[in-house]
Amino acid sequence: MLDQGRKGMKTLALLRWQVALGLSVVALVASGCTGGASSVGDQASEPTPRQHLAALAKRYSQANTYQDAGELRFLVDGAPEDEYRTLPFSVALERPNKVRLHALDTMSVADGEKFRAIVQSLPGQVLSLPCPQALKLSALDQDEMLRQAMRGQLDVDMPQLVLLLAEDPMDTISRDCTPLQLPDSEFQGKKCGRIALQGPSGKAVLWIEKDSGLLVKYEFPLDEIRKQFPLARLWAEFRGAKVDEAVDAVAFQVELPGEVKLVNQFVMPPPDEPPAILSQPVDEFTFVTLDGTALGNQSLAGKVVVIDLWATWCGWCFEGLPLLEQVYQQYKDNDQVEFLAVSKDDPAVTNAKVQEAFAKHNLTVPIARDLEQVADRVFQLKGLPTTIVLGRDGTVQDYHIGYDAHLAETLPAKIDRLLDGENLAQQHLDQYHEAKRLYEQRLSEVLVGGGQSTDRVPETARIPGLTE
């Protein structure tokens, strides 16, 4: 059965980073602090670390406006300093109740009357709620799906939002931590004071610019991350941070395309629509084995056929082929099941090179070649690797694009069910249509004002990703 489940918020964040890290890192404060703050004894000549934090909290909580355009940066184990990965974020705020926030795949805009939000992984929906008289952190938590998408698996707030919108920013940012004064340093040519917050999850470091009194860098506590990635580093840079300067009114405007629905609660969409080829008989095709034997519809008729389309240059193919090998070993003596690893390499690539690639990975799945590139048309090929399962009747019963980490566990069950005469494709189609029906029903229950918007603003106010 086609294996295309729902895409959860957290999984999308991980695919975007393309890092095998058990933490998605869009949300930008992770002091690891959960209780009351410790204080350091006052000194006559120098403010204490806690007093520095109090001054920082006051600077933000009393600001009428705030703007930044920063980046979250992550350094993978052992990578050179200049090979960090980045994810942009931005905040524009005007009290009492206007904000524009971009974080991970979310965008939120409050214009003083309405609070609107979009999550890229929830297409066709725009959250629309009344704007509170005064913005608080809780306003960003009104919808659970938005909350998860903004925060990721760390499940924490961005530090500048804590400082700007928390009821008690000083308490929130320093709970259960010991504030420590670190030596001053420079960041991007700016002199900065540094305060460490030592908490249960490790040490967070706040870099506070001397001249502006604003946060310009935040180093995340890494104790949990470094259990898996001992050399990992994670920090946020708040570029262009400024307070009490006019914010362009365009920042709080939004134009919504007519095809989206306004909702008072996000609804999880159904799985991706199955490919049109699912459950359909395939056109005539012929592949050629390395010894020159032709294999096609007629020679494979009456069997369950597993076709894996791959190429010698495809890295992800060689992540999945060892899993296919495990399944092949279970069925290689079953004359009712056929496995074909079909190379999509150019004819200029020799059979010896193709065989060499398999030998290097200790693979014994039978190899065939698509020298005339018929699979592109017959199987509507869109990428590699692609795994297709044909039923005894020659119809497409399962179709999966990309690497499937669970193939060794799920494919045997599919093969057995097909051998028992089940129609997996029809079952999947029925499940998809039922999920779509339930989604549309749920969506109709959360529509705001019929779901349509009449908002129209100048072209300059269009929000990338929402209107383009």
Protein Blocks (a to p, Z undefined) as FASTA:
>chain_A
ZZdddddfklmmmmmnopacfbdcfbccdehpabdcddddddfkbccfklmmmmmmmmmm
mpmbdcdddddddddehiafklcccdddddddddfbbccddehjbccddehjaccdddfk
lghiacdddddfbdcfklmmmpmklmmmmnomnopacfklmmmmgmblmlmmmgoiacdd
dddddeehiacdddddddfkbccdddddfklopafbdcddfklmmmmmmmbccddddehi
aehiacdfklmgccddfkbccdfbdcddddddddfkgopacdddddddfkopacdfklmg
oiacddddddfklmklmmmmmmmmmmmmmmmmpckbccddddfbdfklcfklmmmmmmmn
opabdcdddfkommmmmnopabdcddddddfkopafbdcedjdfklmmmmmmmmmmmmno
pafklmmmmmmmmmmmmmmmmmmmmcgehlpafbdcdfklpcghjlZZ
